């Protein structure tokens, strides 16, 4: 047995968020992971960011840690990973690293959806919510950290720890079929937080460019009950879980009692059955609060009054598409009347700024849908009266584990034309601005969302200097971005405890019939019979 220079029994983590410090510090996944790791026996943890490669707390280099752990929430951050590693003197591709190099670990929502685009870079993935059995992985690493990397990874694969995926322990073919090696399990189960988990919250205050303006963040829900067919959160993180008021109260008293603002975080904040009680408690304690977005159909005078008293300046709503037919195809049941009523309520409560999220390139979309989206945004502006509306349009990106995972991502030329159409119709409307995401960059996100291991070599080819325009023109990229065969294997099919293919295919079929998503019959199941296809 060969030992290397890493000290056994001590796991030093460099926890990295591959984006700006302010963005990372406002990410509750990163904050939670830092809190969880720091509390583990024998663990030391420092924070690193794309613009602050040296440790935020110690000033040390990434390379001084035995475990380099990346928290990955968004595929758009992937291109920064190889550059961060190069700056630390670490080869991006696992095959190019020596036996004594630090172990590279990845986790987070994006990595859980589909780890394969990063499988040539990382040694280990943890799939799922960190409040699950992450401690078992840490215990294994603490006991074996002194071994050569290849020997340690072989033992880790054979240990079959819950949620732990070792990509080097699988031989993967071009059709995504795979052969386990070293006794590795055929499937890796995505992990969920145990009942009664500690709510994610701000542990270390954010940076200067914190998008929440310095608010203390507090998780009040996880998952989403609505099941929009394009959204991974509504499927992978189901069932929706709402943290009880009593469990949130200590954090409310701690932060609001000091007069601080609290950012209430969750994919379904407005559906929390005790939202009004939470808001009133924060206000009564002397604090303010903010939310990232709200569902238009849940707004009423009382709710908007609470939001306004909490310090709301911009009301953010998501409509996804301009026509009811396309919204229903996507699983969004919002009707125009509810949207316009929300704008009128905003005007009544002197909220002068609205931000409306929508997509272009959804399956089944026509130019007429885009034209109607612009007109609908104009009607929202009229309902608001004085003030400004920003229509934020992003190209649809098909995500793993959703009913739309097999859909084609629209061509760049079509996306550009539809965004131009949106801007042309919206342009003459005073007080209405269109903010659109780059189609080319969205296509890169689509690649990194649905690719297999070929993406690792693309990423390692030059960090942020990768020639994405050239890659997007290749037959490989066209195959990844095109419509997928529902009978063929997908790169992420080896992950278990996820929605079953039968459920997703049925929802995909229903999208063509323009039916609402199938409701989950149980709020407490871990993928009940319908979700699993039993």
VOGU-3710 file (C-alpha; in Angstrom, 3 decimals, decimal comma):
1> xxxxxxxxxx> 0,000/0,000/0,000  1,490/3,301/-1,078  1,101/6,442/1,005  1,234/9,951/-0,435  1,797/13,347/1,123  -1,808/14,021/2,129  -2,086/13,601/5,940  -4,383/10,739/6,897  -7,258/11,462/9,259  -7,551/15,149/8,336
11> xxxxxxxxxx> -9,694/16,347/5,452  -8,984/19,905/4,422  -11,624/21,225/2,018  -11,266/24,078/-0,443  -14,936/24,777/-1,134  -15,270/26,597/-4,454  -18,118/28,449/-6,115  -17,015/29,074/-9,736  -18,500/32,556/-10,021  -18,049/35,950/-8,372
21> xxxxxxxxxx> -17,757/36,070/-4,595  -20,964/38,094/-4,200  -22,970/35,618/-6,271  -21,528/32,646/-4,393  -22,114/34,081/-0,941  -25,766/34,640/-1,874  -26,095/30,938/-2,757  -27,710/28,943/0,028  -26,336/25,671/-1,310  -22,802/26,960/-0,762
31> xxxxxxxxxx> -23,650/28,397/2,650  -25,199/25,108/3,766  -22,357/22,981/2,474  -19,835/25,193/4,268  -21,810/24,832/7,515  -22,168/21,057/7,112  -18,501/20,431/6,263  -17,202/22,719/8,993  -19,171/20,748/11,614  -17,733/17,359/10,563
41> xxxxxxxxxx> -15,053/15,749/12,770  -11,553/16,496/11,558  -12,695/18,777/8,724  -11,390/22,233/7,982  -13,006/24,283/5,221  -12,263/27,520/3,386  -14,225/29,329/0,675  -12,908/30,206/-2,797  -14,446/31,970/-5,812  -13,603/32,630/-9,444
51> xxxxxxxxxx> -12,605/36,211/-8,619  -11,005/35,275/-5,268  -8,972/32,108/-5,820  -7,236/32,402/-2,456  -9,218/31,355/0,579  -11,674/33,907/1,903  -10,885/32,909/5,484  -7,232/31,809/5,398  -5,810/33,367/2,236  -4,336/29,985/1,272
61> xxxxxxxxxx> -4,169/28,513/-2,218  -6,650/25,911/-3,406  -3,793/23,474/-3,957  -2,971/23,410/-0,238  -6,176/21,472/0,494  -6,489/17,699/0,295  -10,043/17,918/-1,131  -11,138/20,513/-3,680  -14,931/20,629/-3,586  -17,022/22,559/-6,116
71> xxxxxxxxxx> -20,599/23,620/-5,391  -22,361/23,713/-8,767  -25,803/25,251/-9,163  -25,684/26,312/-12,796  -24,153/24,811/-15,948  -23,123/28,289/-17,077  -20,461/28,269/-14,356  -18,737/25,137/-15,724  -16,313/26,931/-18,093  -14,696/28,666/-15,113
81> xxxxxxxxxx> -13,733/25,342/-13,485  -10,694/24,456/-15,657  -9,313/27,989/-15,363  -9,605/27,959/-11,564  -7,735/24,648/-11,482  -5,018/25,827/-13,881  -4,391/28,929/-11,809  -3,789/26,632/-8,828  -1,376/24,464/-10,853  -3,801/21,534/-11,084
91> xxxxxxxxxx> -4,476/19,714/-14,350  -8,181/20,014/-15,285  -8,528/16,453/-16,606  -8,421/13,698/-13,996  -6,327/11,494/-16,297  -3,549/14,110/-16,273  -3,302/14,383/-12,479  -0,819/12,441/-10,387  -1,444/10,024/-7,555  -0,647/12,671/-4,929
101> xxxxxxxxxx> -2,853/15,401/-6,368  -5,806/16,712/-4,333  -9,117/14,921/-4,758  -11,689/16,798/-6,805  -15,285/16,548/-5,536  -18,425/18,086/-7,052  -21,991/18,455/-5,854  -24,972/20,751/-6,161  -28,145/20,820/-8,244  -26,452/21,077/-11,646
111> xxxxxxxxxx> -24,020/18,240/-10,927  -26,848/16,099/-9,555  -28,981/16,567/-12,667  -26,228/15,218/-14,919  -22,654/14,735/-13,689  -21,379/13,242/-16,953  -20,229/16,499/-18,664  -17,769/16,862/-15,756  -16,900/13,172/-15,325  -13,496/13,598/-17,034
121> xxxxxxxxxx> -12,607/16,400/-14,588  -13,846/15,316/-11,146  -12,823/12,279/-9,110  -15,994/12,102/-7,018  -19,568/13,383/-7,168  -22,060/13,613/-4,344  -25,549/13,445/-5,861  -28,376/15,059/-3,939  -28,979/17,227/-0,917  -25,985/17,644/1,381
131> xxxxxxxxxx> -28,088/17,186/4,514  -28,294/13,548/3,464  -25,473/11,090/4,230  -22,612/13,347/3,115  -21,024/12,653/6,497  -20,405/9,046/5,400  -18,333/10,254/2,451  -16,359/12,556/4,729  -15,706/9,696/7,153  -14,406/7,501/4,336
141> xxxxxxxxxx> -12,141/10,250/3,004  -10,772/11,033/6,475  -9,826/7,388/6,949  -8,302/6,904/3,486  -6,962/10,309/2,499  -3,351/9,127/2,777  -3,711/6,542/-0,008  -2,783/6,960/-3,641  -5,638/8,546/-5,562  -6,396/5,539/-7,798
151> xxxxxxxxxx> -6,430/3,119/-4,852  -8,647/5,413/-2,775  -11,126/5,877/-5,626  -11,295/2,133/-6,260  -12,089/1,490/-2,620  -14,621/4,298/-2,571  -16,428/2,886/-5,605  -16,582/-0,578/-4,030  -17,940/0,905/-0,777  -21,145/1,958/-2,613
161> xxxxxxxxxx> -21,783/4,857/-0,251  -25,215/6,480/-0,742  -25,145/9,300/-3,271  -21,452/8,842/-4,095  -20,513/8,494/-7,759  -16,937/7,711/-8,839  -16,813/8,234/-12,624  -13,501/6,386/-13,102  -15,239/3,229/-11,848  -17,358/2,965/-15,025
171> xxxxxxxxxx> -16,578/2,209/-18,631  -19,077/4,262/-20,648  -19,845/3,530/-24,314  -20,876/5,977/-27,021  -24,549/5,001/-26,561  -24,247/5,812/-22,820  -24,429/2,188/-21,740  -21,996/1,544/-18,905  -20,013/-1,241/-17,269  -19,221/-0,894/-13,531
181> xxxxxxxxxx> -15,634/-1,581/-12,445  -14,031/-2,176/-9,035  -17,325/-3,480/-7,639  -19,082/-0,162/-8,187  -22,899/-0,181/-8,080  -24,855/-0,117/-11,334  -27,042/2,732/-10,069  -26,304/5,657/-7,776  -29,233/6,896/-5,702  -29,834/10,619/-5,411
191> xxxxxxxxxx> -30,035/11,622/-1,739  -32,567/13,793/0,053  -32,402/15,647/3,327  -33,833/13,698/6,262  -37,072/14,915/7,778  -36,571/17,919/10,039  -33,329/19,102/8,428  -31,879/22,416/9,559  -33,065/25,167/7,199  -30,377/26,541/4,926
201> xxxxxxxxxx> -29,401/30,008/6,079  -26,647/32,590/5,808  -23,612/31,494/7,791  -21,108/34,071/6,500  -22,216/37,517/5,314  -22,160/38,123/1,545  -19,743/40,096/-0,616  -19,916/43,599/-2,012  -21,919/42,626/-5,094  -24,431/40,478/-3,196
211> xxxxxxxxxx> -27,562/40,361/-5,433  -29,753/40,255/-2,293  -28,335/43,548/-1,063  -26,903/42,132/2,151  -30,091/40,403/3,321  -29,702/37,359/5,537  -31,015/34,396/3,563  -33,370/31,805/5,006  -34,782/28,730/3,255  -38,519/28,299/3,822
221> xxxxxxxxxx> -39,321/25,679/1,173  -37,649/23,041/-0,971  -39,023/21,653/-4,218  -42,119/22,930/-5,993  -45,688/21,562/-6,138  -46,505/22,885/-9,613  -44,515/20,552/-11,878  -43,900/22,875/-14,834  -42,655/20,522/-17,534  -39,441/22,449/-18,221
231> xxxxxxxxxx> -38,355/22,776/-14,571  -36,087/20,256/-12,847  -36,972/21,548/-9,388  -40,611/20,564/-9,855  -39,629/16,958/-10,631  -36,234/16,097/-9,165  -36,911/17,834/-5,833  -40,489/16,628/-5,392  -42,429/16,397/-3,261  -42,491/20,060/-2,262
241> xxxxxxxxxx> -41,443/20,458/1,367  -42,367/23,515/3,445  -40,380/24,244/6,599  -42,728/24,791/9,564  -42,969/28,239/11,101  -41,692/26,993/14,467  -38,464/25,785/12,878  -37,947/29,141/11,147  -38,720/31,235/14,223  -35,231/31,136/15,825
251> xxxxxxxxxx> -33,663/32,522/12,656  -36,358/35,185/12,328  -35,746/36,285/15,921  -31,986/36,252/15,418  -31,935/38,340/12,234  -35,087/40,470/12,378  -34,451/41,213/16,041  -31,357/43,110/14,928  -33,352/45,048/12,354  -31,874/43,063/9,453
261> xxxxxxxxxx> -33,603/42,138/6,217  -34,275/38,458/5,569  -34,292/36,978/2,089  -36,925/34,229/2,051  -35,698/31,563/-0,342  -37,404/28,660/-2,081  -38,856/27,652/-5,423  -42,378/27,925/-3,981  -42,120/30,727/-1,424  -45,593/32,065/-2,181
271> xxxxxxxxxx> -47,119/28,602/-1,677  -45,839/28,273/1,884  -49,022/27,698/3,926  -47,686/29,974/6,675  -46,136/32,674/4,501  -48,304/35,479/5,912  -47,461/34,411/9,467  -43,742/34,344/8,630  -43,940/37,816/7,086  -45,839/39,281/10,042
281> xxxxxxxxxx> -43,388/37,811/12,523  -40,427/39,356/10,706  -42,130/42,764/10,640  -43,184/42,530/14,288  -39,597/41,737/15,287  -38,377/44,894/13,568  -36,921/43,436/10,392  -37,718/43,540/6,704  -37,810/40,791/4,105  -37,465/40,147/0,415
291> xxxxxxxxxx> -38,451/37,323/-1,945  -36,856/36,389/-5,268  -40,195/35,958/-7,076  -43,889/35,450/-6,409  -46,692/33,591/-8,148  -49,202/36,043/-9,581  -52,212/33,852/-8,767  -51,385/33,862/-5,024  -51,222/37,655/-4,729  -53,974/39,581/-2,999
301> xxxxxxxxxx> -54,195/42,902/-1,166  -53,039/41,459/2,142  -50,083/39,619/0,617  -48,852/42,551/-1,417  -49,317/44,836/1,558  -47,022/42,573/3,593  -44,479/42,449/0,777  -44,515/46,227/0,483  -44,137/46,694/4,229  -41,254/44,249/4,137
311> xxxxxxxxxx> -39,401/46,535/1,734  -40,432/45,222/-1,682  -39,379/47,578/-4,478  -39,580/45,280/-7,506  -42,273/42,636/-7,912  -40,976/39,657/-9,882  -43,389/37,301/-11,653  -42,903/34,397/-14,062  -45,264/33,912/-16,996  -43,000/31,770/-19,246
321> xxxxxxxxxx> -45,028/32,321/-22,445  -47,392/34,838/-24,037  -50,313/32,563/-24,909  -52,366/30,412/-22,558  -52,029/27,482/-24,960  -48,233/27,539/-24,809  -48,242/28,106/-21,056  -50,464/25,068/-20,557  -48,212/23,027/-22,851  -45,323/23,928/-20,564
331> xxxxxxxxxx> -47,368/23,085/-17,465  -47,783/26,712/-16,371  -51,404/27,224/-15,353  -51,233/31,012/-14,879  -53,934/32,888/-16,787  -53,729/36,436/-18,106  -56,368/37,723/-15,712  -54,248/36,769/-12,674  -51,183/38,428/-14,170  -52,961/41,701/-14,913
341> xxxxxxxxxx> -54,597/41,654/-11,493  -51,136/41,319/-9,922  -49,924/44,348/-11,889  -52,959/46,363/-10,753  -52,324/45,369/-7,139  -48,705/46,464/-7,524  -49,895/49,860/-8,752  -52,338/50,167/-5,849  -49,539/49,486/-3,378  -47,147/51,885/-5,124
351> xxxxxxxxxx> -44,778/49,207/-6,392  -43,483/50,904/-9,525  -41,201/48,186/-10,915  -42,219/44,809/-12,284  -39,892/42,131/-13,621  -41,540/39,438/-15,723  -39,705/36,213/-16,596  -40,483/34,414/-19,849  -38,873/32,011/-22,310  -38,445/31,816/-26,040
361> xxxxxxxxxx> -38,000/28,555/-27,921  -40,365/26,441/-25,822  -41,536/23,223/-27,518  -44,406/24,038/-29,866  -43,689/27,774/-29,937  -44,505/29,784/-33,067  -43,703/33,375/-33,981  -47,296/34,269/-33,081  -46,639/33,165/-29,473  -43,697/35,562/-29,280
371> xxxxxxxxxx> -45,759/38,393/-30,742  -48,447/37,763/-28,129  -45,802/37,699/-25,379  -44,773/41,233/-26,326  -48,402/42,375/-26,425  -49,091/40,732/-23,058  -46,122/42,549/-21,542  -47,615/45,748/-22,936  -50,939/44,987/-21,230  -49,055/44,370/-17,981
381> xxxxxxxxxx> -47,456/47,799/-18,351  -50,882/49,361/-18,901  -52,236/47,611/-15,794  -49,272/48,861/-13,765  -49,751/52,421/-14,939  -46,852/54,599/-13,878  -43,681/52,642/-13,475  -41,520/50,273/-15,476  -41,803/46,685/-16,625  -38,768/44,601/-17,556
391> xxxxxxxxxx> -39,478/41,515/-19,638  -36,589/39,114/-19,035  -36,509/36,551/-21,841  -34,276/33,487/-21,799  -34,077/30,701/-24,368  -35,584/27,394/-23,257  -32,915/24,869/-22,219  -34,088/21,220/-21,942  -33,135/19,886/-18,507  -32,530/16,289/-17,374
401> xxxxxxxxxx> -35,227/14,574/-15,301  -38,038/16,678/-16,774  -40,757/15,800/-19,308  -38,983/18,092/-21,790  -35,595/16,358/-21,454  -36,051/14,765/-24,890  -37,030/17,996/-26,679  -34,941/19,806/-29,249  -33,291/23,054/-28,246  -34,257/25,662/-30,817
411> xxxxxxxxxx> -31,667/26,754/-33,418  -29,646/29,873/-32,692  -30,939/31,660/-35,788  -34,559/31,059/-34,746  -33,896/32,209/-31,187  -32,215/35,397/-32,389  -35,065/36,141/-34,782  -37,695/35,668/-32,093  -35,840/37,869/-29,619  -35,587/40,576/-32,294
421> xxxxxxxxxx> -39,330/40,178/-32,891  -39,991/40,524/-29,175  -37,911/43,690/-28,968  -39,398/45,193/-32,119  -42,984/44,882/-30,900  -42,106/45,947/-27,343  -39,915/48,858/-28,423  -42,663/51,479/-28,963  -44,265/50,759/-25,564  -43,073/53,396/-23,122
431> xxxxxxxxxx> -41,841/51,976/-19,819  -41,360/48,439/-21,184  -37,839/47,045/-21,570  -36,799/43,658/-22,933  -33,730/42,026/-21,409  -32,767/38,866/-23,345  -30,122/36,243/-22,652  -27,627/35,453/-25,414  -28,893/32,556/-27,587  -25,355/31,350/-28,177
441> xxxxxxxxxx> -24,615/31,193/-24,469  -27,935/29,445/-23,858  -26,970/26,812/-26,434  -23,707/26,252/-24,542  -25,782/25,752/-21,396  -27,882/23,244/-23,329  -24,739/21,334/-24,307  -23,463/21,271/-20,738  -26,883/20,237/-19,468  -27,400/17,199/-21,732
451> xxxxxxxxxx> -23,909/16,114/-22,818  -21,981/13,038/-21,812  -18,265/12,754/-21,103  -17,242/14,428/-24,355  -17,955/17,791/-22,705  -15,038/17,370/-20,307  -12,486/17,632/-23,095  -14,336/20,637/-24,536  -14,174/22,384/-21,176  -10,562/21,464/-20,488
461> xxxxxxxxxx> -9,534/22,705/-23,929  -9,070/26,231/-22,708  -11,324/27,252/-19,841  -13,278/30,365/-20,747  -11,297/30,523/-23,984  -13,008/27,426/-25,372  -14,140/27,951/-28,969  -17,835/27,410/-28,328  -18,966/28,717/-31,743  -16,860/26,038/-33,423
471> xxxxxxxxxx> -18,041/23,323/-30,997  -21,688/24,272/-31,555  -21,234/23,600/-35,291  -20,007/20,024/-34,765  -22,231/16,959/-35,416  -21,703/15,931/-31,774  -23,195/19,179/-30,518  -26,064/18,952/-32,986  -26,922/15,493/-31,667  -26,879/16,677/-28,056
481> xxxxxxxxxx> -29,040/19,735/-28,755  -31,434/17,951/-31,110  -34,523/15,913/-30,275  -33,645/12,753/-28,332  -35,112/9,297/-28,867  -37,276/8,416/-25,833  -36,215/4,778/-26,186  -32,486/5,562/-26,136  -30,261/5,777/-23,085  -29,454/9,207/-21,674
491> xxxxxxxxxx> -26,196/10,093/-19,883  -27,958/10,492/-16,519  -30,034/7,301/-16,626  -27,757/5,620/-14,077  -29,077/7,899/-11,300  -31,882/6,324/-9,258  -34,441/7,780/-6,835  -35,457/10,207/-9,571  -38,771/10,491/-11,454  -39,341/7,368/-13,504
501> xxxxxxxxxx> -39,236/7,503/-17,270  -42,891/6,432/-17,482  -44,029/9,480/-15,516  -41,942/11,868/-17,596  -43,108/10,331/-20,866  -46,739/10,571/-19,767  -46,275/14,247/-18,884  -44,583/14,784/-22,236  -47,589/13,212/-23,962  -49,944/15,408/-21,957
511> xxxxxxxxxx> -48,019/18,497/-23,059  -49,119/17,771/-26,616  -52,701/17,584/-25,386  -52,129/20,859/-23,490  -53,227/19,386/-20,156  -52,036/20,559/-16,725  -49,386/18,421/-14,987  -50,561/15,350/-13,100  -50,917/16,172/-9,403  -48,856/14,205/-6,911
521> xxxxxxxxxx> -51,347/12,210/-4,794  -49,184/12,351/-1,674  -47,312/15,255/-0,137  -45,047/13,055/1,936  -43,864/10,376/-0,481  -40,383/9,840/-1,852  -41,613/9,292/-5,386  -44,865/7,472/-4,839  -46,260/4,884/-7,232  -47,147/7,483/-9,878
531> xxxx> -43,710/9,094/-9,744  -41,866/5,777/-9,810  -44,182/4,206/-12,352  -45,013/1,303/-10,012
//
